[in-house]
Amino acid sequence: MNPKRFSSTDIVLPSLVLLIALLIWTVLSLLKVFPDSVFPSPLAVAKGFVEEVRNGRLVEDVVASLFRVTTGFALAVFTGIPAGLWLGHHARARTAFLPLINFFRNLSPLAWIPFAIMWFGIGDLPTVFLIFMSSFFPLVLATIAAVANIPSVYFRIANDYNFGNVETLTHVTLPAIAPQVITSLRVTAGVAWLVVVAAEMISGRAGLGFAVWDARNGLRMDLLVSSMVMIGLIGIVIDRILLQLTKIPSVRWGYER
């Protein structure tokens, strides 16, 4: 995947699609295809958005959700990638643990909600736990796979140059696995953001997921949709931030092959 130069088309085409979508939404709301109570107009959503910003609730919900997803995801990254590195270099340990890791990776993190509530109560901790469970095992497996794909000649050359364990890790293993791991980080971060919203609907007392559920209970569809829009926008921003990692000089080569 070659890096693409920025052009005006990158703004014009998405903006055109967005304008068409807004136009269709406006027309449907004006034609009263659905009742206003279940299908708010773009203007109503915009007013609801301004209302939430003015009373400060939207900012509080965004901060709460970002704190939870950042904490849980960071814990998964700083434990899952080292675990994957270790298992990737130790065949017997990999054989022993891989079935268990695959089992938990295929287990929906939302299935842990009852235990999360019983163990940690209501608030940040259960949501952080669910984020960790949704991110840790995919990152471990992705790192194991990335290590397994490193050509053996890399390690033979490192041995010829008498590299120690630390030098082999920093000069051979990490640069070689970086492209695959970064791709996994982007995918896993997206899953983590989805899980934090779902978890907040059930076990949270604040956050964008809780805001969606609270708006639904209060029959404020305008606030519900404004929260949904914010969730989508933040998800895009998170992915764009992680995408910047692919532009690091020592990593970019992996996307140019």
N, C-alpha and C positions, 0 to 999 in steps of 0.2 A: 504494500500500500504506500504509494509515493505521497509525500506531503504536497498539498495543493496550495497554490498561491491564491491569496484572497482577491476576489473580484466583485464588481457591483452586482453580478448575478446572484451572488450568495445572499444578498439582502433583498433584491427585487423579487425573486421568485417566491421565497418564503413569505414576504410581505403580501404578495398578491394572493397567495393561498389563504393567508389569515384574513385578508379583507373580504374574500369571497365567502369564507366560513361565517364571518360576522354578518355579512349581508343576508345569507340564508337564515341565520339565527333571527335577525331582525324581522325579516319577512314572515317567518313562521309565527313569531310572537304577535305581529300586527294582524295576521289572519286569524288569530285565536284558534290555531289548530289544536292547541292544548290549553287548559285553563291556566291563568296567571299563577295560581297557587302551586302548580306543579311544573310550570315552564316559564320562569321569569325572563323578562326581556334583558338585552344587554344593558340598557339604561338603568333598570332596577338593580342589576348586579353591580354596576359601577357605583350607584348610590349606596348600596350595602357595603361595598368595599371601603368607600370614604367614611361611612359610619364606623366601621370597625377600626379604621386607622385613627380616627379622631378620639374614640374612647380608649385607645391604647390596647385593646384586646388582641388585635391582629399581631402587633409586634410581640406581645407576650407569648402568643401561641407559636409564632415562628421561632422565637428564641428557645422555647421549651422543646420543640421538636428537633431543632438543629443540635441542641445540647445532647439530647438522648441518642440521636443517630450518630453524632460525632464520637461520643464516648464509647458506645457499643461497637462501632465499626473500627475505631482505633484499637480497642482491646483485641478485636479479632485479627487485625493486621499484624500487630506486634507479638501475637502469640501464634497465629496460624501460619504465617510465612516462615518463621524459624522452625516450626514443627515440620512443615513441608520440606524444608531444606534438609533437615536431619533424616527424615524418612526417605527422601530421595537418594541419599547417599548410603543408606543402610538397608540392604535388600531383605534381610531376615525380619527386621523390625517392620519394614513396609508390608511384607507378606502377612505378618501377624495382625497389624492394625488396620490394614486397608478395608477388610469387610466391615468392621465396626464404623469406620469413618464414612464409608459409603451408605451404611444404614442410616446414620444420623443426617447425612447430607440429603437423603431422599425423604426424611421426615419433615413434614410441614412445621415451620417454627411456630405457627399459630396453635398447633396442638399442645404446645408448652404453656399456653396462657393460664389454664387452671393451676398448674404447678407454680408458675411465676407469681400469681396472685397469692397463693397459700404461703409460699416461701418468703416473698418480699413485700406483700401488702399492695397498696395502691400508691402510685406516684412514679418517680423516675426509675427506680431499681428494676421493677419487673419489665419495663419497656427496654431498658438497656440490656437486660438479660436476653430478651427475645431477639434484639438486634444482633447480639453476639452469636447466638445460636444459628441465626440465619446466614451469618457471614463467615464464621470460623471454618466450618467443614468444607465449603466450596473453595476457600482460599488455600487450605491445606492440600486438597486434591489438585488444584491448578498448579501449585508450586511443585508438587511431586512430579506431575506430568512435564512441567517445564525442565526440571532437572534431568528427567529421563531422556529428554530430547537433545541434550547437550552432546555434540559429537565427542567421542572419546579422544580424538586427536588433540582437543583442547587441553585435556588433562595430561596427556603425554608430553606436550610441549611445556606445560607448567612444571612437570617433573624434571624435564631436561634443564630447565632454568633454576632448578632447586627451590621452587616456591614452597613456602610453608603453608600451613592450613589457612592462616589469615589472608595471606597474599593470594592463594588460590580462590578463596571466597570472594575477595574484593576485586580481583583482576580477571577472573575467569567466570565463576559461577553466577554472580549477581549481574554482570553485564549481559551474559548469555540468556538468562531467564527473564530479564527485565521486560522485553516486549510482551511476552505471554502473560506475565504477572500483572502488568498494567492493564491489559485487556480484561483480565479477570477482576481487577479492582473496579473497573468501570461497571461491569455487569453486576458484581456483588453489591456495589454501592447503590445501584438502582433497586435491587431487591431489598436492601436494608431500608431504603426510603419508603418503599411500599409497606414493609412490615411495621415500621414505626407508626405510620398512619393507621393501619389496621389495629395495632395493639392499643393505641390511644383511644380508639372508639370503645374499647372494652375495659381496659385497666387504667386509663389515664384520667387526670383531673384538669389537664390543660394540654395545649398542643393543637395542631391543625386537625388531627384525627378526631379529637374530642370536640373541636369546633364544628366539624361536619355533623357529628352525631347530635350535638346540642342544637344545632340549627334545624336538623330534621325533626327532633322532638318538639321544637318550638314552631314548626311549620314555617320557618323562614328560609324558603328556597333560594332567595336572593343571597343570603349570607352563606348558605351551603355551597352555591355555585362559586361565589367569590373565594371561599376557602379551597375549593377544588382547583380553581385557576392558580392560586398561590402555590398549591402543592405541585402542580405541573411545572410551573416556572422555576421553582427551587430545584426540582429534579433535573431540569435542563442545566441549571447553573452548576450543580454538583458534577454532572457529567462533563461539562466544559472545563471545569477546574482540573479534573483528573486527566482530561485529554491533553492538557498542557505538559504532562509528564512525558508524553511521546516526543516532545520537541527538545528534550535534553540531548545534547550532542552525543553523549555516550550511549544513548538509547535509540536515537533516530535511525541508525543503521539497520536495526531490526525490522523497521517498517519500509525500508527501501529495497529489500531483497526481492 
